Amino acid sequence: MGTTTLDIKKRKADVYDRDYQTDCEFYADVLVKNGVAIEAILHEDKSGHTKDNAFFSRRVTDEKGLVIKKAIICCKSYALSTSISSGRNIDCPG
């Protein structure tokens, strides 16, 4: 017998079982449970959509003194044109 989608969902629910308040909390937990040190994760949990996420993430990196020359924005396909437009409006020197 093969693995079903339901089996995979049950296993994910067993591993990621907290009551996550934000996407940031969930993805940080995924990273930690897969071996990334919590200290290596930059948290941005104020945004409500992709455009805000890009701007607030830039603020987080600036506060840490990180120089970002290029960035990748990951989003759903329906938000792609907005994300590209927003990303161009974030000042990245270099």
C-alpha positions as CSV (number, residue, x, y, z in Angstrom):
1,M,0.0,0.0,0.0
2,G,1.3,3.5,-0.9
3,T,1.3,6.7,1.1
4,T,-1.9,8.8,0.7
5,T,-2.2,12.5,0.9
6,L,-4.2,12.0,4.1
7,D,-1.2,10.1,5.6
8,I,1.1,13.0,4.8
9,K,-1.2,15.6,6.2
10,K,-1.6,13.6,9.5
11,R,2.2,13.4,9.8
12,K,2.6,17.1,9.2
13,A,0.0,17.8,11.8
14,D,1.9,15.6,14.3
15,V,5.2,17.4,13.7
16,Y,3.8,21.0,13.4
17,D,1.3,20.9,16.2
18,R,1.5,24.3,17.8
19,D,-1.2,27.0,17.6
20,Y,0.7,29.3,15.2
21,Q,-0.5,32.9,15.3
22,T,1.5,34.1,12.3
23,D,3.1,32.6,9.1
24,C,6.4,33.7,10.7
25,E,5.9,31.5,13.7
26,F,5.0,28.5,11.6
27,Y,7.9,28.8,9.1
28,A,10.4,29.5,11.9
29,D,9.2,26.3,13.6
30,V,9.6,24.4,10.3
31,L,13.1,25.7,10.0
32,V,14.1,24.9,13.6
33,K,12.6,21.4,13.4
34,N,14.7,20.8,10.3
35,G,18.0,21.8,11.9
36,V,18.2,25.6,11.5
37,A,19.4,27.4,14.7
38,I,16.8,29.8,16.0
39,E,19.5,32.5,16.2
40,A,19.9,32.2,12.5
41,I,16.3,33.1,11.7
42,L,15.3,36.7,11.1
43,H,11.7,37.2,12.2
44,E,9.2,39.5,10.5
45,D,5.7,39.0,11.8
46,K,4.1,42.4,11.3
47,S,3.0,42.1,7.6
48,G,-0.4,41.1,6.4
49,H,0.6,40.5,2.8
50,T,3.5,40.1,0.4
51,K,4.2,43.8,-0.2
52,D,4.3,44.6,3.6
53,N,6.5,41.5,4.1
54,A,9.1,42.8,1.7
55,F,9.2,46.3,3.3
56,F,9.2,45.0,6.9
57,S,11.8,42.4,6.1
58,R,14.0,45.1,4.7
59,R,13.6,47.0,8.0
60,V,14.6,43.9,9.9
61,T,17.8,43.4,7.8
62,D,18.7,47.1,8.1
63,E,18.3,47.0,11.9
64,K,20.7,44.0,11.9
65,G,23.2,45.9,9.8
66,L,22.9,43.4,6.9
67,V,23.7,44.6,3.4
68,I,21.2,43.1,1.0
69,K,22.1,43.5,-2.7
70,K,19.5,41.0,-4.1
71,A,16.5,39.3,-2.6
72,I,14.0,36.7,-3.7
73,I,10.3,37.2,-3.0
74,C,8.3,34.0,-2.8
75,C,4.6,34.3,-3.2
76,K,1.4,32.8,-4.7
77,S,1.1,33.2,-8.4
78,Y,-1.9,35.6,-8.1
79,A,0.3,38.1,-6.1
80,L,3.3,37.9,-8.5
81,S,2.8,41.2,-10.4
82,T,2.2,43.1,-7.2
83,S,5.3,41.5,-5.6
84,I,7.5,42.3,-8.6
85,S,6.3,45.9,-8.5
86,S,6.8,46.2,-4.7
87,G,10.2,44.6,-4.8
88,R,11.4,47.2,-7.3
89,N,10.4,49.9,-4.9
90,I,12.6,48.6,-2.1
91,D,16.0,50.3,-2.1
92,C,18.7,47.7,-2.5
93,P,22.1,49.3,-3.0
94,G,24.6,47.7,-5.4
